[in-house]
Amino acid sequence: MKKVILVGNCELDGPQMKSVIENNYDAEVRDVKTMDEAEMIIDNEDLDLILVNRVGDKDGRNGLELVDKVINNDRVPIILITNYQDKMEEAVLHGAMDGFGKEDILGDGLENVKKVLDPILTYRK
């Protein structure tokens, strides 16, 4: 089973996104609230994917900080979750994978999510 952390989402979005991923993929998802907590997990555990919110709900930190840390120190795929195309492009320039927004994962855009996640996680048919 793949290990995923979901970082910086609010109390409503985090559990919903976790549920969508776990119900569609062979993955265990931890909903992590702060960038500091995520950094500790990244430093101490083997992960298969990091999904980080554009701005942390609890700590207000920019998700690009975590992208930079991961890209500079690890080889774990990281995706910035954002509905803003310019912010997604900025994250890709920082080394993140091209990803998706909350509208995709919580709405009708699961096909967009699948295009990104299928090469990393095992989809449950």
Residue, then its C-alpha position, 0 to 999 in steps of 0.5 A: m500500500k502506498k503512503v501519502i500525506l495530504v498537507g495543510n487543508c482545512e477540516l472540511d477539505g482534508p477528510q474529503m480528499k483523503s476519502v476520495i483518494e483512499n476509496n479510489y487508490d490502494a493508498e493510506v493517506r494521512d491528513v497533516k495540518t501543518m507544514d512543520e508536522a509534514e516536514m517531520i514526517i518527510d524527514n522520518e518516514d518513507l512516502d510515495l506522494i506528498l499533496v500540499n495545499r497552496v496555503g496551509d490552513k492552520d499555519g498560513r505557510n506557502g505550500l511552495e516552502l514544502v515543495d522547495k524542501v522536498i525537491n532539494n532534499d528528497r525524491v518523493p513526488i510532490i504536488l501543489i493542490t491549487n485551483y489557480q493555474d498561475k500558482m500551479e505553473e509556479a509550483v512546477l517551476h519549483g520542481a513539483m509535478d503538474g497537479f490538480g485543484k480542489e475542484d477536481i478532487l472534490g467535484d466532477g474532475l476525478e478524470n483529471v486527478k486520475k491522469v496525475l495520480d495513476p502513474i504514482l498510485t494503484y487505482r482500484k477498478 
